[in-house]
Amino acid sequence: MFVMAKRIQIAGLLLASIVLLVDPALAHHVMGGRVPVTFADGLLSGLAHPIIGLDHFAALVAVACLASAHRAGSLLVVSFVVAMVAGVTIHVRGTTLPAAEIIVALSVVLLGAVLLRNRGLHTSAALALFIAVGLTHGYALGESIYGSQSSPLAAYFIGLVAVQSAVALSVMFAARAVLRRKSEILTLRLVGAGIVGVGLTVLMQQVIPVP
């Protein structure tokens, strides 16, 4: 038990340390804050997510791992991606969501905690959770494309859907392989611990900004 706790602690600290090295101001911008103006710019921006945002990447991994326990896992992942697209759309249309980044960080903590507990969610509960988290994260990601014209915006959606789906489905199938070996279930709990660490670190960055 002591060894397990130590491994979980180490995983959380490692991922949290990585987040501390990332500038929060660049978390949603591929081109240093410049709004995409061409189709290529939009595509690049969409493909770069969630690569440049560890909080979004952590959420995507958590969703994939949690979905792996369900027969309808692929549909759950697709629902999450569609919700993200809807969240981006809500943002670019000018809707304001107060404290969006704090909500994003809290959602990462929640997903990691559910994964760490290693207790399966009912499919309907997982669907509701994934849609809520997807909308929130999509809204945050929409900051990078806000104000763009239709061409780069369409390209952004293409890139975003492609990379999110590819990463999430790949992780989901890998997690299923892990779940088939009960002796390796601890691996997913370690992932959950790391995701909690990422969420808490991002939350601290939002509450106490790094100078």
C-alpha positions as CSV (number, residue, x, y, z in Angstrom):
1,M,0.0,0.0,0.0
2,F,2.9,2.3,0.8
3,V,4.5,1.6,-2.5
4,M,1.2,2.3,-4.3
5,A,0.8,5.7,-2.5
6,K,4.4,6.6,-3.3
7,R,3.9,5.9,-7.0
8,I,0.7,7.9,-7.1
9,Q,2.4,10.8,-5.4
10,I,5.4,10.7,-7.8
11,A,3.1,10.7,-10.9
12,G,1.2,13.6,-9.6
13,L,4.3,15.6,-8.8
14,L,5.9,14.9,-12.2
15,L,2.9,16.1,-14.2
16,A,2.4,19.1,-11.9
17,S,6.0,20.1,-12.4
18,I,5.6,20.0,-16.2
19,V,2.6,22.3,-15.9
20,L,4.5,24.8,-13.8
21,L,7.0,25.1,-16.6
22,V,4.4,26.1,-19.1
23,D,3.4,29.7,-19.5
24,P,-0.4,29.8,-18.9
25,A,-0.7,32.7,-21.3
26,L,0.3,30.5,-24.2
27,A,-1.9,27.6,-23.3
28,H,-4.5,28.4,-26.0
29,H,-2.4,30.1,-28.6
30,V,-0.3,28.4,-31.2
31,M,1.0,31.6,-32.8
32,G,1.8,33.6,-29.8
33,G,-1.7,35.1,-29.4
34,R,-2.1,36.1,-33.1
35,V,-5.6,35.3,-34.5
36,P,-5.5,32.8,-37.4
37,V,-6.1,34.6,-40.7
38,T,-5.7,31.9,-43.3
39,F,-7.0,28.4,-43.8
40,A,-3.5,27.0,-42.9
41,D,-3.3,29.1,-39.8
42,G,-6.7,27.8,-38.6
43,L,-5.8,24.2,-39.4
44,L,-2.5,24.5,-37.5
45,S,-4.2,26.0,-34.5
46,G,-6.8,23.3,-34.4
47,L,-4.2,20.5,-34.8
48,A,-2.1,21.9,-32.0
49,H,-4.9,21.4,-29.5
50,P,-4.7,19.9,-27.0
51,I,-0.9,19.5,-27.5
52,I,0.0,23.0,-26.2
53,G,-2.5,22.9,-23.4
54,L,-1.6,20.3,-20.8
55,D,-4.9,20.8,-18.9
56,H,-6.8,20.0,-22.1
57,F,-4.6,17.1,-22.9
58,A,-5.1,15.8,-19.3
59,A,-8.9,16.1,-19.7
60,L,-8.8,14.3,-23.0
61,V,-6.7,11.4,-21.6
62,A,-9.1,11.1,-18.6
63,V,-12.1,11.0,-20.8
64,A,-10.6,8.3,-23.0
65,C,-9.6,6.2,-19.9
66,L,-13.0,6.5,-18.4
67,A,-14.7,5.8,-21.7
68,S,-12.6,2.6,-22.1
69,A,-14.7,0.9,-19.4
70,H,-17.9,1.2,-21.5
71,R,-19.1,-0.8,-24.5
72,A,-20.2,2.5,-26.1
73,G,-16.8,4.1,-25.3
74,S,-16.3,5.3,-28.9
75,L,-19.6,7.1,-28.8
76,L,-18.8,8.7,-25.5
77,V,-15.5,10.0,-26.9
78,V,-17.3,11.4,-30.0
79,S,-19.8,13.1,-27.7
80,F,-17.0,14.8,-25.8
81,V,-15.4,16.0,-29.1
82,V,-18.8,17.3,-30.4
83,A,-19.4,19.1,-27.1
84,M,-15.9,20.7,-27.5
85,V,-16.9,22.0,-31.0
86,A,-20.1,23.3,-29.5
87,G,-18.1,25.1,-26.8
88,V,-15.8,26.7,-29.3
89,T,-18.9,27.9,-31.3
90,I,-20.5,29.4,-28.2
91,H,-17.3,31.4,-27.5
92,V,-16.8,32.7,-31.1
93,R,-20.4,33.8,-31.1
94,G,-19.6,36.2,-28.3
95,T,-21.1,34.4,-25.3
96,T,-19.3,35.1,-22.0
97,L,-18.6,32.4,-19.4
98,P,-17.2,33.9,-16.2
99,A,-14.2,32.2,-14.6
100,A,-13.9,29.8,-17.5
101,E,-10.3,28.9,-16.8
102,I,-11.0,28.1,-13.2
103,I,-13.9,25.9,-14.2
104,V,-11.6,24.1,-16.7
105,A,-9.1,23.4,-14.0
106,L,-11.7,22.1,-11.7
107,S,-13.1,19.8,-14.4
108,V,-9.6,18.3,-14.8
109,V,-9.4,17.7,-11.1
110,L,-12.8,16.1,-11.2
111,L,-12.0,13.8,-14.1
112,G,-8.7,12.7,-12.5
113,A,-10.4,12.0,-9.2
114,V,-13.1,9.8,-10.8
115,L,-10.3,7.9,-12.6
116,L,-8.2,7.6,-9.4
117,R,-11.2,6.2,-7.5
118,N,-11.4,3.4,-10.1
119,R,-15.2,3.2,-9.8
120,G,-17.1,2.9,-13.0
121,L,-19.6,5.5,-14.0
122,H,-23.0,4.6,-15.4
123,T,-23.0,5.3,-19.1
124,S,-25.6,8.1,-18.8
125,A,-23.6,9.8,-16.0
126,A,-20.4,9.5,-18.1
127,L,-22.2,11.1,-21.1
128,A,-23.4,14.0,-19.0
129,L,-20.0,14.5,-17.5
130,F,-18.2,14.4,-20.8
131,I,-20.6,16.8,-22.5
132,A,-20.3,19.3,-19.6
133,V,-16.5,19.1,-19.6
134,G,-16.4,19.2,-23.4
135,L,-18.4,22.4,-23.5
136,T,-16.2,24.0,-20.9
137,H,-12.9,23.1,-22.5
138,G,-14.2,24.0,-26.0
139,Y,-15.2,27.4,-24.7
140,A,-11.7,27.9,-23.4
141,L,-10.1,26.7,-26.6
142,G,-12.3,29.1,-28.5
143,E,-10.2,32.0,-27.3
144,S,-7.5,31.2,-29.8
145,I,-9.8,31.5,-32.8
146,Y,-12.1,34.3,-31.5
147,G,-12.5,37.0,-34.2
148,S,-11.3,34.8,-37.1
149,Q,-13.1,34.7,-40.5
150,S,-15.0,31.7,-41.8
151,S,-12.2,30.1,-43.7
152,P,-9.6,29.8,-40.8
153,L,-12.5,29.0,-38.4
154,A,-13.6,26.0,-40.6
155,A,-10.0,24.8,-40.8
156,Y,-9.7,25.1,-37.0
157,F,-12.7,22.9,-36.5
158,I,-11.3,20.3,-39.0
159,G,-8.0,20.2,-37.2
160,L,-9.5,20.2,-33.7
161,V,-11.9,17.3,-34.4
162,A,-9.2,15.3,-36.1
163,V,-6.6,15.6,-33.4
164,Q,-9.0,15.2,-30.5
165,S,-10.6,12.1,-32.0
166,A,-7.3,10.5,-32.9
167,V,-5.7,11.1,-29.5
168,A,-8.8,10.1,-27.5
169,L,-9.6,6.9,-29.4
170,S,-6.0,5.8,-29.3
171,V,-5.8,6.3,-25.6
172,M,-9.2,4.6,-25.1
173,F,-8.1,1.4,-26.9
174,A,-4.8,1.5,-25.0
175,A,-6.6,1.8,-21.7
176,R,-8.9,-1.1,-22.7
177,A,-5.8,-3.3,-23.2
178,V,-4.6,-2.3,-19.7
179,L,-8.0,-3.1,-18.2
180,R,-7.9,-6.6,-19.6
181,R,-4.9,-7.2,-17.3
182,K,-6.3,-6.6,-13.8
183,S,-2.8,-6.5,-12.4
184,E,-2.2,-3.4,-14.4
185,I,-5.2,-1.4,-13.3
186,L,-2.9,0.5,-11.0
187,T,-1.5,2.1,-14.1
188,L,-4.8,3.9,-14.8
189,R,-5.0,5.0,-11.2
190,L,-1.6,6.5,-11.5
191,V,-2.8,8.3,-14.6
192,G,-5.7,9.6,-12.6
193,A,-3.4,10.9,-9.9
194,G,-1.3,12.7,-12.4
195,I,-4.4,14.3,-14.0
196,V,-5.5,15.5,-10.5
197,G,-2.0,17.0,-10.1
198,V,-2.3,18.8,-13.4
199,G,-5.7,20.2,-12.6
200,L,-4.6,21.4,-9.1
201,T,-1.5,23.1,-10.5
202,V,-3.5,24.9,-13.3
203,L,-6.0,25.9,-10.7
204,M,-3.2,27.4,-8.5
205,Q,-1.9,29.3,-11.6
206,Q,-5.3,30.8,-12.1
207,V,-5.9,31.7,-8.5
208,I,-2.3,32.9,-7.8
209,P,-0.9,33.9,-11.2
210,V,2.8,33.4,-11.8
211,P,4.5,36.8,-11.9
